Amino acid sequence: MTEQNVSRFIAQMGGEQLISMFDLLPGVLFWIKDKNHNFIHANQAFIDHKSVKGLQKIVGKTDFDFSPPHLAKQFIRDDNKILAGQSVTERLEMNMTETGDAAWYATSKRPITNKQGEIIGSYGITRHLQKQTIALSGVDAVKVPVDYIRSHYHQHFTIDELAEVAHLSVSALERRFKKYLAKTPKQFINEVRLENARRLLVESNTPISQVGEETGFTDHSYFSKQFRLFFGVLPSDFRQSSRK
């Protein structure tokens, strides 16, 4: 069969049949969004994950309708990168289950283009890794240091101390983080601290300087600089915009 015949066959199927196939993938959440971050479509697993009755409760909504503000802002931030032409492939990340518990997911995202090649939206899939042995081997490889970081991010500790907790050498620890999380331990620590700082900025009235201290940043100017590098906005501006 020629490529032309294959293309003709796929064109005859139509988009609706293609996207409906994602309902057959258990444990895989699939969604489509337009350029304004509105959901256009989601599979049944996604609908069940959000605990709503039917696709009509998803379409036209955004992540802010289903997720805590600090998570929704992260999703939107990711989407803006996709809309700029970037992509995400099998990124290992912590997210929330339908019961509100933290769990590991593997996420991939791509832009959607029209016939003229213009980006008109994005789509993505994410998989809960609880029952996927191969993927979980990567999670297990960094579970101890990751759990320690998430429990002690507000304290000062060195990479040497983190390696000791994980019963690894510093070089072995860094190799595992690079392999399974695509970042260094220092980068991961910084991101966990910034994620929690963002959450406090949205959910509390704690002074910004104190937010930095409570999330492990001993220097206020360094905290502000890192926050701006990661989120593209100063902590003060972020808090102000989140409350409009």
C-alpha positions in Angstrom: 0.0 0.0 0.0 1.4 3.4 -1.0 1.7 6.4 1.3 -1.0 8.1 -0.8 -3.4 5.3 -0.2 -2.7 5.4 3.6 -3.2 9.2 3.7 -6.5 8.8 1.7 -7.7 6.2 4.1 -6.9 8.3 7.2 -8.6 11.3 5.6 -11.8 9.2 5.1 -11.8 8.3 8.7 -12.3 11.8 9.9 -11.0 13.5 13.0 -13.9 12.4 15.3 -13.2 8.7 14.8 -9.5 9.2 15.4 -9.8 11.0 18.6 -12.5 8.6 19.8 -9.9 5.8 19.8 -8.3 7.3 22.8 -11.3 6.1 24.8 -9.9 2.6 24.3 -6.7 3.3 26.2 -7.2 2.6 29.9 -5.2 4.7 32.3 -4.3 7.3 29.6 -5.7 10.8 29.9 -6.0 12.6 26.6 -7.1 16.2 25.9 -7.2 18.8 23.1 -7.1 22.6 23.8 -7.4 25.7 21.6 -5.0 28.6 21.7 -6.9 30.2 24.5 -6.4 27.1 26.7 -10.0 26.0 26.5 -10.7 22.3 26.4 -12.0 21.2 23.0 -12.1 17.5 23.6 -11.1 14.9 26.3 -11.3 11.2 26.4 -13.4 9.2 28.9 -10.4 8.6 31.2 -9.9 12.4 31.5 -13.5 12.9 32.2 -13.5 10.3 34.9 -10.3 11.8 36.3 -12.0 15.2 36.7 -15.1 13.6 38.3 -17.6 15.3 35.9 -20.6 13.9 34.1 -19.8 13.9 30.4 -17.7 15.7 27.9 -20.0 18.7 27.9 -18.8 19.5 31.4 -15.2 19.8 30.1 -15.6 21.6 26.7 -15.0 25.3 27.0 -13.5 25.1 30.5 -9.8 25.6 31.4 -7.5 24.1 33.9 -8.5 26.7 36.4 -12.0 25.1 36.5 -10.5 21.7 37.7 -7.2 22.2 39.4 -5.8 24.3 42.3 -4.5 27.7 41.0 -0.8 26.9 41.5 -1.2 23.7 39.3 -3.4 25.4 36.8 -0.9 28.1 36.2 1.8 25.5 35.7 -0.4 23.8 33.1 -1.0 27.1 31.3 2.7 27.9 31.4 3.5 24.5 29.8 0.8 25.1 27.1 2.3 28.4 26.2 5.5 26.7 25.4 3.7 24.1 23.3 1.9 26.9 21.4 5.3 28.5 20.7 6.3 25.3 18.9 8.0 23.3 21.6 7.1 19.8 22.7 7.2 17.6 25.8 7.9 13.8 25.6 7.4 11.4 28.5 8.2 13.9 31.2 8.1 12.4 34.6 6.2 14.6 37.0 4.1 14.7 40.1 0.4 15.5 39.7 -2.9 14.9 41.5 -5.1 11.8 41.2 -8.9 12.1 41.1 -8.9 11.6 44.9 -6.5 14.6 45.4 -3.4 12.5 46.3 0.0 13.1 44.8 1.2 10.5 42.2 3.7 10.1 39.5 2.7 10.7 35.8 4.4 10.6 32.5 3.2 13.4 30.2 3.7 14.3 26.5 2.3 17.3 24.7 2.4 18.6 21.1 1.1 21.6 19.1 -1.8 21.3 16.7 -1.4 23.0 13.3 -3.9 23.8 10.5 -3.3 23.1 6.8 -1.3 26.3 6.5 1.1 25.1 9.2 -0.2 27.6 11.8 -0.4 26.5 15.4 -4.0 26.5 16.5 -4.0 24.6 19.7 -2.3 21.7 21.6 -3.0 18.2 22.7 -1.5 15.9 25.3 -1.6 12.6 27.1 -0.6 11.7 30.6 -0.3 8.3 32.2 -0.6 7.4 35.9 2.4 5.2 36.5 1.2 3.3 39.5 0.6 0.0 37.6 3.3 0.4 34.9 6.3 -1.6 36.1 8.8 -0.4 33.6 8.1 3.3 34.1 8.0 2.7 37.9 11.5 1.4 37.8 12.6 4.9 37.1 10.4 6.3 39.8 11.8 3.8 42.3 15.3 4.8 41.3 14.8 8.3 42.6 12.0 7.8 45.1 14.0 8.2 48.3 15.8 11.4 47.4 12.7 12.9 45.8 10.5 12.1 48.8 13.2 13.6 51.0 13.3 16.8 48.9 9.5 17.1 49.0 9.4 16.7 52.8 12.4 18.9 53.6 12.4 21.5 50.8 12.0 24.3 53.5 15.3 23.3 55.2 18.8 23.8 54.1 20.6 20.6 53.1 23.5 19.8 50.7 23.7 17.5 47.8 26.2 15.4 49.8 23.6 15.0 52.5 20.9 14.1 50.0 23.2 11.5 48.5 23.8 10.1 51.9 20.1 9.8 52.6 19.7 7.9 49.3 22.7 5.7 50.0 24.4 6.8 46.8 27.5 8.7 45.8 26.9 12.2 44.6 27.8 11.2 41.1 25.4 8.3 41.1 22.7 10.5 42.5 23.2 13.1 39.7 23.2 10.4 37.0 19.9 9.0 38.2 18.3 12.4 38.3 19.6 13.2 34.8 18.4 9.8 33.5 14.9 9.7 35.0 14.0 13.4 35.6 16.1 15.1 33.0 17.5 17.5 35.5 20.1 17.7 38.3 19.2 17.3 42.0 19.9 21.0 42.5 17.4 21.9 39.7 14.8 19.6 41.2 15.2 21.0 44.7 14.9 24.6 43.3 11.7 23.7 41.3 10.1 22.0 44.3 10.8 25.1 46.4 9.5 27.4 43.7 6.3 25.3 43.3 5.6 25.5 47.0 6.4 29.3 47.0 3.9 29.8 44.2 1.3 27.8 46.1 1.8 30.0 49.2 1.5 33.1 47.1 -1.9 32.1 45.9 -3.3 30.4 48.9 -2.0 32.6 51.8 -1.4 36.2 52.8 2.1 35.4 54.0 4.5 38.3 53.2 6.6 37.6 50.1 9.9 37.7 52.0 8.5 35.2 54.4 7.3 33.0 51.6 10.9 32.7 50.4 12.1 31.8 53.8 9.5 29.2 54.4 10.3 27.5 51.1 14.0 27.2 51.6 15.4 30.5 50.1 17.6 32.3 52.6 18.1 35.4 50.4 15.1 37.4 49.3 16.7 38.8 46.1 17.8 35.3 45.1 14.3 34.0 45.6 12.8 36.8 43.5 15.4 36.2 40.8 14.8 32.4 40.7 11.0 32.9 40.7 11.2 35.2 37.8 13.5 32.9 35.8 11.2 30.0 36.4 7.7 31.5 36.1 8.5 34.6 34.0 7.2 37.1 36.6 8.2 38.5 40.0 6.5 37.0 43.1 4.8 40.3 43.8 3.3 40.6 40.3 2.3 36.9 40.3 0.4 37.3 43.6 -1.3 40.4 42.3 -2.3 38.8 39.0 -3.6 35.6 40.7 -6.0 37.6 42.8 -7.6 39.6 40.0 
